[in-house]
Amino acid sequence: MAGVKKTSGASAAGGVIYDFSRPRSGATTAERVERTDSSGITGEARELASALEIVSESDEVRAERVAELKAQIANGTYKPDPREIARKLVERGF
């Protein structure tokens, strides 16, 4: 293997050194020059960030609603509308 040198070390990990200064076998200089590292934010990442922001904002509203419903259930005043429940089930495809 080009670029791999065996040393006289006793351990397996300490016994092999890779020489990164040498080109890979079969790789031309042009291939090495064309490869560059890059970074950026994709459209998907932007969309995900936007969705996460919306969800984080709605958590408080949802938590308040859950607390309100728990209080209604605890004091016996919770009266769900069966038609509204059925409408939502059909709307969501259940």
C-alpha positions as CSV (number, residue, x, y, z in Angstrom):
1,M,0.0,0.0,0.0
2,A,1.4,3.3,-1.1
3,G,1.8,5.8,1.7
4,V,1.7,3.2,4.6
5,K,4.9,2.6,6.5
6,K,5.5,-0.1,9.1
7,T,7.5,0.9,12.1
8,S,9.1,-1.2,14.7
9,G,6.5,-0.5,17.4
10,A,5.2,-3.5,19.4
11,S,1.6,-2.5,19.4
12,A,-0.7,-2.8,16.3
13,A,-1.8,0.8,16.6
14,G,1.7,2.2,17.1
15,G,3.1,0.0,14.3
16,V,1.6,1.7,11.2
17,I,1.9,5.3,10.1
18,Y,0.2,6.7,7.1
19,D,2.0,9.3,5.1
20,F,-0.6,11.9,4.1
21,S,1.9,14.0,2.1
22,R,2.0,11.4,-0.6
23,P,-0.8,11.3,-3.2
24,R,-3.2,8.3,-3.3
25,S,-2.4,5.7,-5.9
26,G,-4.5,6.4,-9.0
27,A,-5.4,10.0,-8.0
28,T,-4.1,12.7,-10.3
29,T,-3.1,16.1,-9.3
30,A,-6.2,17.6,-11.0
31,E,-8.5,15.3,-9.0
32,R,-6.9,16.5,-5.7
33,V,-7.1,20.1,-6.7
34,E,-10.8,19.9,-7.7
35,R,-11.9,18.5,-4.3
36,T,-12.5,21.3,-1.8
37,D,-14.3,21.5,1.5
38,S,-17.3,23.7,1.6
39,S,-20.1,24.5,4.1
40,G,-23.4,26.3,3.9
41,I,-27.0,26.1,4.9
42,T,-29.3,24.2,2.6
43,G,-32.9,25.1,1.9
44,E,-33.9,22.1,3.9
45,A,-31.9,23.3,6.9
46,R,-33.6,26.7,6.6
47,E,-37.0,25.1,6.4
48,L,-36.2,23.0,9.5
49,A,-35.0,26.0,11.5
50,S,-38.2,27.8,10.6
51,A,-40.4,24.8,11.6
52,L,-38.5,24.5,14.9
53,E,-39.0,28.1,15.7
54,I,-42.8,27.8,15.1
55,V,-43.0,24.7,17.2
56,S,-41.0,26.3,20.1
57,E,-43.4,29.3,20.0
58,S,-46.5,27.2,20.0
59,D,-45.4,25.0,22.9
60,E,-46.3,27.6,25.5
61,V,-49.8,28.0,24.0
62,R,-50.2,24.3,24.0
63,A,-49.0,24.0,27.6
64,E,-51.5,26.6,28.7
65,R,-54.3,24.8,26.9
66,V,-53.3,21.5,28.5
67,A,-53.3,23.1,31.9
68,E,-56.7,24.6,31.3
69,L,-58.1,21.3,30.2
70,K,-56.6,19.5,33.2
71,A,-58.2,22.0,35.5
72,Q,-61.6,21.5,33.8
73,I,-61.3,17.7,34.1
74,A,-60.3,18.0,37.7
75,N,-63.2,20.1,38.7
76,G,-65.8,18.3,36.5
77,T,-66.5,21.1,34.1
78,Y,-64.9,19.5,31.0
79,K,-67.6,18.9,28.4
80,P,-66.2,17.9,25.1
81,D,-68.3,18.4,21.9
82,P,-68.8,15.0,20.3
83,R,-69.5,16.5,16.9
84,E,-66.3,18.5,17.0
85,I,-64.3,15.4,18.0
86,A,-65.9,13.4,15.1
87,R,-65.2,16.3,12.7
88,K,-61.5,16.4,13.7
89,L,-61.2,12.6,13.4
90,V,-62.7,12.7,9.8
91,E,-60.6,15.7,8.9
92,R,-57.3,14.0,10.0
93,G,-58.2,10.7,8.3
94,F,-58.7,8.5,11.3
